[in-house]
Amino acid sequence: MERNKIQIGIMQGRLSKPTDGKFQSFPKYTWKEEFFSAREAGLSNIEWIFEADEWQKNPISTDVGIKQIREVMSETGVVIESICADYFMDIPYFTASLNERKELSEKLTWLVHQVEKIDARNIDLPFVDASKVESSEQYPLIIEFISPALKVAEKLNINIALETNLNPQDFKDLLEMGNHRNLWANYDTGNSSGIGYDCREELDAYGKWIKTLHIKDRILDGGTMPLGSGSANFNHFFSRLSELKYKGPIILQAAREEEKEVTTAIKNRIFVEDYISKYSEK
């Protein structure tokens, strides 16, 4: 399957109606159909969601499911570049018991193996919301949690990209403490703008570590908005991103709108393509 030069994709579930009233979750009834919708929307990839709720039924968890995933990717040409590991936000490492921490670390290592089976290359590991980082004292716990998985990830050429609520310098400090060739950063334009961070300061601090991107927009201290209507400074962001020569997946995680999901996806894809084109010409 040929992968587009500009790898614009979409977060799983954004091409379906919300499942069980959740804003973001694995679309257990429509996950196959989303690959065809993504192709219709001109998208090259989907970021797969792995969450704690009924994780055993998630197709990525079984050999039968892996086969089904590979078949629909082959049929549509839409691939999976990254996995959103919400499982570890649903069950935070920081508040787990010692036995639970061991199980969580083993689960992350297991997920690395599963990701390799569908030819994906990235795991986005969230330390936000329920699993947010409260202080630098938690950095050693993060390293403890991910170190066994990183050993396997290195052998399988899988990247683990952390998503955090940390300010630019603190996030850089964490990545430097981790000091591993397969440890990277996920950057989320909406979460950063919602907190009030300056994207230029962030990309200057740890831009070279960014391996995956989530594109959304939020108002300061508020909720998700349609792209271009929140606090994210996309001009500054895409200008600096171009200077960094970023080549990884760009995942649409924008606000849901009243129109059809495919229509929203097309509109958001064009929004991103216009910025990429604008700054690639400079």
N, C-alpha and C positions, 0 to 999 in steps of 0.2 A: 504494500500500500504506500503510495507516494505521499509524503507529508509536505504540506504547503510551506513556502518560504516564510510567510507571515502566518504563524500558527494560532489563529484566533479560534477559540473554542468557547464552550459554555458549561456552567456548573450543572451537573445532573439535577433534574427536577424542574429546571427553569423552562423546559419545553412541555411541561405537563401542568395540570391543575394541582394545587397543593394537596399533598397526601395527609390524611388524618388531621387537617387543619394546621399543619406545620408549615412555617415559612420556607424551611429548607430541610429536605429529607430524601432518602432513597425512594425513587418512584417505582415501588414494587409491582404496580399493575401495568405500567407503560414504559418501562425502561428500554425495551427493544424498539418501540415506536419512536423514541427520542432520537435514535441514530438516524432514522429516515428524515425526521424533522430537522435535525442538524444539517443534514446534507441539503435539504430544501432551502435552509437559511444561509447556505454558503459557508458553513463552519467546518473546520478541518478536524476538530476533536471535541471530546467530552471529558470533563473532570468527574470521575466516578466518586460516589459518596459511600463511605463505609462507616456506619454508625452502630451504636450498641443495641438499639432496638431490633430484635429479631435478626441479629447478625448472622446466625447460622443459615438463614434463608436467603441471604444476599448471594447472588450468583458467583461472586468472586471467592466465596468460601468453599465451593465444591468443584470437583473435577467436571461434573456435568455442567455446572454453571459457567466454568471457564470455557468449555467447548462452545456453549451458546454465545458467550461474549465474542469469542474469536470469529465465529460464523457471521454474526451481524456486522462486525467490523469489516470483514472481508466483503460482505455483500454491499455495504454502503460506502466503503472507503473512508469512513469516519473512524478515527482511532482514539485511543485513550492515552493521553500523555501523562496524566497525573491522577492521583487518588487523594481525595479530601478525607483525612482520617478523623472524622468527628467522633468516632468511638472513644477517643482519648480526651475529648472535651466532655462527653457524656459521663465518663468515669475518670475524674481527674486524678493524676498521680499524686499530687501534693496532699490530698486528704485521704488517700488510701492507707490501709494497714500494711505492715511489712509483707505479709503473704500476698495481699492484693497487688502490691507494687511488683513483686516478682512475676505474678501472672500478667500484669500489664506489659512489662518489659518483654516477656515471652510472646505476648500477643503481637507486639510491634515487630518482633523478629519474624514471626509467622507471616505477618502481612507483607513484609519485604519479599518473601518467597512467592506469595500469591501474586503480587504486582509484577514480578518477573515473568510469570506464566502468561500474562496478557500483553507482554512487550511494552508495558508502561515503564517510565524511567524516573518518575518523581512521586514522592509521598509528601503531601502538605500536612504538617503536624501542628494543630492549633494549640497555642497557649494563650487563649483569650476567653472572655466571658467566664464560664464556670471554672476554667483551668488557667485563668490569667496569672501572670507572674506579679507577685506583690513586692518582692525585694531581691537584691543580689544574693541574699542568703539562700535563695532557692536555686541558684545556678548549678551548684554541685548535684542537686537532686535531678535536674534536667539531664545533666551529663550521665549520671548514674542510670537513669531511665533509658536513654537512647544508645548508650555505648555498645551493648550486645548486638543491637540491630545494625549499628554502623559497621561492625565487623563483617556481617553478612552482606550488607549493602555494598561494601567495597568489592567483595568478590563477584557480586552480580551486577555491578555498575548501576546501582539504584541510588538516587539522591533523596535525602531527607531534608526537607525545607521547613524551617520553623516559622510559624506565624505568631507574633507576640504583640502585646500592648506597650512594649518598652519604648522609651525615647531613643533617638538615634545613637547616642554614645553608649547607652546601656546595652542596646541590642548588639552593637559592634563588640563590646566587651564580652558578651555571652558567646558570640561566634568565635572570637579569638580564644576564649577559654576552651571551647569544644575542639578547636584545632584539628579538624578532620577533613580530608579531601571530599568526602561525601556528605558533609554537613553544610547546608545552605540556608538561605532565607526565602520566605514567601513574602511578597509585598502586596498589600491590599489598599488601593487608593481610597476607598470609602472609609475603612476603619481608621486610617491615618488622618484623613480630613475631619472625621467626626470627633477625634480626640483633640485636634487642633495642631498637629505636627506640620512642619514645613517640609514638603516633599523634597526640596532641594537639599536641606540639611540631612534628611534621611538618606537620600541617594549618594550624597557626598560621603556619609559615614560608612554605609555598608552596601552601597550599590553593587560593588564587585561580587558580593555574595548572593545577589538575587538570582534565583533559578526559576521561580514561577511567579506569575502575576494574577491577581484578582482585580477586575475592573468593576467598581461600583462608585456611587456618589452618596455622600451623607451631609446633612447640615451639621454644624458644630453642636456637639452635645445632643444630637437628635438622630432621627431615623434615616433610613435609606430613601433616596430620592431618584427620579429619572436622571440619567446621565446628563450633566451640564447644568443641573438645577440646584445642586448642593454646594458644599464648600470646597470640593476638590479642585485644585488648580491644574487642569489637564494640559494647559500650555507649558507650564513649568515642568510638569511631570514628563511629558513625552519629549520635550526638548532635551532634558537631562538623560532620559532613557536612550535616546538616539546617540548621544555622546558615549554612553556606556556600551553601545553596540549589542544590546540585549537581543538574544536569539531564541529564547525559550517560549513556552506556551503563554498565551494571553487569554485568560478565562473571564468571560462575561458573567458577572454575578450581580447584575443590576436589579433595580426595583421591578417588581411585577407591575404591569399596567393593565388597563381595562381591555385593550385590544388583544387579539390572538397572540399566543406565545411566540409563534414563528414570526409574526409581524414585528413584535418587540425585538426579537433576536436579530432580525435583518437590520432594523433601525440602529441597534446598538453596535452591530458589526461595522456598519458604514461609519458610525461616529468614531470608532477606533481607527478604522482604515484611513479616514481623512486626516487624523492627527499623525499617524505614522507616515503617510505620504507627505504631509506638510513639513515634517522635520527630517525626513530622509533626503529631501531635495537640498538641504542646506549643507 
